[in-house]
Structures are given as C-alpha cells and as structure tokens.
Amino acid sequence: MKINSTRANCLLLRRIAGPLTVALLTAMLVSTGCKKDDDHPSKVVDSKLIADNLVSPLGVVTAPDDSKRLFIIDQIGKIWIVDANGNKMPSPFLDVSGKIVPLNPGYDERGLLGLAFHPDYRNNGRFYIYYTLPPRSGGPDGGGTWNNLSRIAEFKVDPGNPNMADMSSEKVILDLDDPQMNHNGGTIAFGWDGYLYIAIGDGGGADDVAPGHVDDWYKTNAGGNGQDIEANLFGNILRIDVNGGSPYAIPADNPFVGKPGKDEIWAYGFRNPYRFSFDMGGAHWLYAGDAGQALYEEIDVVTKGGNYGWNVKEGTHCFNAADDEKELPGGCPVQDNFGNKLIDPVIELNNAENPKGGIAVTIIGGNVYRGKDLPWLTGKYIFGTFARTEGKADAELFMSTPRGLNGGLWNFEELTLKNYPDNLKHYLKGFGQDWSGELYVAVSGMLGPSGNTGQIWKLVPGKNSTNGHGMTGNNNGNGDY
C-alpha cells in the first residue's frame, strides 16, 4: 500500500500485526520512528457534541452576519440551526424534504447536498442550496431515463424571522438532468473572489462509461464526462456570478471564455468532488476530495483551468476502464487534447478494495485549520474517510501539512481523537468551519439517510475532557463552511 507517511505506515503495521508478539511489534514501531498520539499529551484532540438526533448530516455552514449560528445540512432535505448559545432550534430553517427525489434509506448520494450563503447575506438575505428532485421526462443518449434533476437554487430568508427561510422565494439558478443516482458532487461555496463555485460529479455509474457519459478524446477508456468540457457540465467544478445575468453571469476570467469548452467550467477531470473548501488563510487554495473508483482516493488543490485526470487517471495512476481493479498497463497520456497537463493530486490514499491494501472506502475532503483552540493544527489540512471498511462505521481523520504544488505527494498522518483512539465509530459525511477557523465534523452511525444517529462534533482540546465528547472549549465560534 502506498502511503506517504511514517505515521500512516505505522497505523497499517499495527493493524496487520496479527500474531506478532508485543515485544517484536514494539521493536518494529520504535525502529520505524512510530509514536502513539498519546506520546504528545499537550496536543490531544477531542470532539465536543454540538447537535444530535439528525438523520444524515453532510456538513456545517455559517452565515456572514455575525449571528454565530451554525446551519447543518441534513441530506433528507432539512437545514437545522444551532444558535449562538448552542441550542438546536426546534424547527428547520429550510425544509425541501417534500421536493427531493425519494431517497434509498440504505444508501444514497442524492438529496440536499450543499448550502452557501451570499457574501452580502446580512443585507440581501440570499442563500443557495444544491438538491436533487425527481427526474424530468426523457433520458440520456445510450438509453434509459434520467435518474434525477440536480438543481442549484436561490432562496431568501423570511424578512420577519431570521431563523426561517422564505420557501416562496425560490429562484432556479441551474438545472442538470442527471443520468445516475451517484457522483453528484454536492458542495457549493463562495470563493474569496465573490463567485459561486459548484462541485458536479461525472454523472454516476462506474468508470465514467454509462449512458449519459459522452465519448471523449481518450479512446483507450470508453468515457466520458470527466474529460469532456464541451457536451455537458458533469465532472467539473463550476464558477458562476449570481450577481448578474439571468439567472447568472459568467465571470470574464473563467478559463474557457472565448475558447472551446463551456464557460461555466473552472476546472475539470473529476469523478466525484463531493466535498471542497477554501483555505481561510494563505493564498486561499481550493481543496477538493475526489472519490476514486476502486484503487485510489485523492485530494486535489484546484487551480484555474486545471485538468485533474479522471478517467485517464485515478490518483497518480493510469486508470483501466476495462478492468478498474487493475492499473492500465503501458502508461497513459500526461496531457489532454488541448495540451493541458493532467494534474496529480497532492494527497493519495489506497481504496479499501485495493489489492495492495487500503484504508478508505471513500475520501471526504475537509478544511485547513485556522482556529485558535488547537494551535498545533494551525495550517494543517484536515480530511478523512467515510469509512475504512465496507459496511462498517469506522471512519478516520487525517491531517497533512501543505507544501508546494510541484513537489509530489504530501505526507499525511492519522488524527486521532482522545475518546476515539482507533476510529470514529461512525461514518464521516462532511466537515464545517466557522469564522474563527475552528473545525466541525458531520457523522452518522448509519450508512444511508435513515435513523437518527447523525451528529455534529466540534474538534476541541482533549487533555481536560471528562466524558465521551470532551466537553471542553466553547460553542460560540461559528463561521463559514
């Protein structure tokens, strides 16, 4: 298994030790420089319970209005508020559960997927959601019917109640007829430039080759949408201006304005960029976690006009659409038909199905820590895995120190929580970040959108914690996801 981290290799060593004696294992760990997290008692991290009794929380967002409220995205179609005093409001801020496509309770990638508040929300009350509706009539080329209608919509807050949305204010910004139920992307967020960025997956199915996945320039693999920038908007991160046009305008500096390619596209070559975030500091890099097929998971730093490889590549490796559990023999192109370099990820994990051994069912993109409560994490990119084992609630958190974009893969290591020293004992479904730079994780005990085991945790110092959720720190540092 290829992991660029001594800590992660030590983690694997502990898991596969089997019948090795304690003495031998200890000697091996010492010889490889491995240390347990509790070797650093002054740097213990724990979780504080912020909200529970959720179904399938996917992330946490805050509005730029100084209210210090947390807005929780629940996949079943509801947005819940936790107020500045830490109380979850009894009624949802927004409820589109009656409008979304019926969800499979066992597992689904549709539903209410994203939320973003307009940078001037304090004055205009505008916010945006990404959700999936029942399909329209018709179907993709190649046969079948559409699976769902993926929609980006604008709403406004109720002028008489800041804790309620005006459900009559919906304005459709963008509709996409989606061929399959999976790979919907889902994150929407305003960049530091004031434009709305939208993550759209490759349309679903597997290998980017199903109906609705167009032919592209790379004939070795039969698909698909990830490498195409002219037929549709799938497999991309989009960038639009919601302050102009009808229903939106195109920023003049988007990479394909006046060139081949759809004007909305900011970057392409993605399979399922489910969660992305902007760094609150530094150069405000855009980090995206792109879910792999069967062998490799990746984190990308996304730049203007960048091609991130799918389905020519999976991670840093040549992808084989004919047999996705084996790398393509003989190599693959290093650039596309427009001469754009295929950009490798900055972080790569082996998928749990990888024959070489793996630690991720799916990667979950996170955030760069910019808070004050955990100073030893400052500047580190925190991310995680949905689970490490198929069908088991055993997600993990990881951290990496960002470095240059031309120096190969970054090192990373496990970030353990004091009361979850082995794994989170939940599925990890998303992250959030407040205006103070503190981080939140969205977890659930259920694989799909069912039950009421969903919770939001805040990462807090753990050395003084006294119970299962480290009740230290405070609950008032709220901000933008």
Secondary structure, 3 states (H helix, E strand, C coil): CCCCCHHHHHHHHHHHCCCCCHHHHHHHHHHCCCCCHHHCHHHCEEEEEEEEEECCEEEEECCCCCCCCEEEEECCCEEEEECCCCCECCCCCEECCCCCCCCCCCCCCCCEEEEEECCCHHHHCEEEEEEEECCCCCCCCCCCCCCEEEEEEEEEECCCCCCCEEEEEEEEEEEEEECCCCCCCCCEEECCCCCEEEEECCCCCCCCCCCCCCCCCCCCCCCCCCCCCCCCCCCEEEEEECCCCCCCECCCCCCCCCCCCCCCEEEECCCCCCEEEECCCCCCCEEEEECCCCCEEEEEEECCCCECCCCCEECCEECCCCCCCCCCCCCCCCECCCCCEECCCCEEEEECCCCCCCCECCEEEEEECCCCCCHHHCCCEEEEECCCCCCCCCCEEEEECCCCCCCCCCCCEEECECCECCCCCCEEEEEEECCCCCEEEEEECCCCCCCCCEEEEEEEECCCCCCCCCCCCCCCCCCCC
